[in-house]
Amino acid sequence: MTEPTAEPFVDARNITVRYGDLTAVDGVDLSAAKGQVVGLIGPNGAGKTSLLECVEGLRKPTTGTIRVGGFDPAADRTRMTRIAGVQLQQLVYPPRATVEEMCRLFASFYPDPADHRELLDRFGLSEQRRSQVVKLSGGQQQRLSLVLALLNNPQVVFLDELTNGLDPAARRVVWDELRRRNDEGLTVVITSHHMEEVEYLCDRVDVLLKGRVVASGTPTELIRDHAGDTARLVLDGAGGNRPLRDSLTALGTGVRVQQAGQRLLLDVQPPRRAEVDRLLADQGCTPRVLPPSLDDAYLNLTGQAAGPASNEADNVNVS
């Protein structure tokens, strides 16, 4: 990745968004230096999309100031469309439009567009050029939306649920293409529910919960500070070993045992680790130790917030 400059290229301060009595975004700051990749993560209803739409100039915040490249993105839409690319969660395409036609249409909006044929090739869509967009798979439509977001050769892109619906191979293609463009100076702001994606792409991550930033830092810092100290052990091939499972379960508080097919999964609190290690050694078992991850940090920071409590926010599209 490129080395970001100190001056924020994206600078949003004290952003609040209200829908009637519901506060979707509550005094949030968001910044990204030029050449930086910043991620927004949080449960559905946390306010990620509402915040992003404000920064993109698509929604007016209730309070706060926003500058992208030094200007207000809502007040100067012409400049914004020339420097920014936007991939939305959902796009509605004309029913009979082909991939080629959509690319030519979007390219016509810009004075110096990128070569759409090269972009389609980069994102694995060359063979679908003459296909109707509505007949593409969900993953192919997602890749097309990214192609359209890059057609204006943007300085910054805003990507909402970047690789939703993509298979692992297609997801890696998208990641590598974004990393390549980031190496050339592209600034990226993304939302994602894929923690592996966030770890792979992002220089800094903001965690949103109920409209507020509850943690911020590099992926490594978030894992270090919030993943917790529970040891996660995997015993391959031990799922059918009932005596071993019963012995581990009998240890009680501080040891959580789950069977997953032919594996046993153990969550072990630090005070019980030595005891578990001795029991496993006596049984001749060597566990696989899973390192702490951004998933662990995310779950610890957000708790059960992804459950039913977020439905009200989802209904007004403030995820």
HELIX and SHEET records of a PDB file:
HELIX    1   1 LYS A   48  VAL A   55  1                                   8    
HELIX    2   2 ARG A   77  ILE A   83  1                                   7    
HELIX    3   3 VAL A   99  ALA A  107  1                                   9    
HELIX    4   4 HIS A  116  ARG A  122  1                                   7    
HELIX    5   5 SER A  126  GLN A  128  5                                   3    
HELIX    6   6 VAL A  133  LYS A  135  5                                   3    
HELIX    7   7 GLY A  138  LEU A  150  1                                  13    
HELIX    8   8 PRO A  168  ASP A  183  1                                  16    
HELIX    9   9 MET A  195  LEU A  201  1                                   7    
HELIX   10  10 PRO A  219  HIS A  226  1                                   8    
HELIX   11  11 ARG A  242  THR A  249  1                                   8    
HELIX   12  12 PRO A  270  ARG A  272  5                                   3    
HELIX   13  13 ARG A  273  ASP A  282  1                                  10    
HELIX   14  14 LEU A  294  THR A  302  1                                   9    
HELIX   15  15 PRO A  308  SER A  310  5                                   3    
HELIX   16  16 ASN A  311  ASN A  315  1                                   5    
SHEET    1   A 3 LEU A  22  ALA A  33  0                                        
SHEET    2   A 3 PRO A   8  TYR A  19 -1                                        
SHEET    3   A 3 THR A  63  VAL A  68 -1                                        
SHEET    1   B 6 ALA A  84  GLN A  87  0                                        
SHEET    2   B 6 VAL A 156  ASP A 160  1                                        
SHEET    3   B 6 THR A 187  THR A 191  1                                        
SHEET    4   B 6 VAL A  37  ILE A  41  1                                        
SHEET    5   B 6 ARG A 204  LEU A 209  1                                        
SHEET    6   B 6 ARG A 212  GLY A 217 -1                                        
SHEET    1   C 4 VAL A 255  ALA A 260  0                                        
SHEET    2   C 4 ARG A 263  VAL A 268 -1                                        
SHEET    3   C 4 ALA A 231  ASP A 236 -1                                        
SHEET    4   C 4 ARG A 288  LEU A 290 -1                                        
END                                                                             
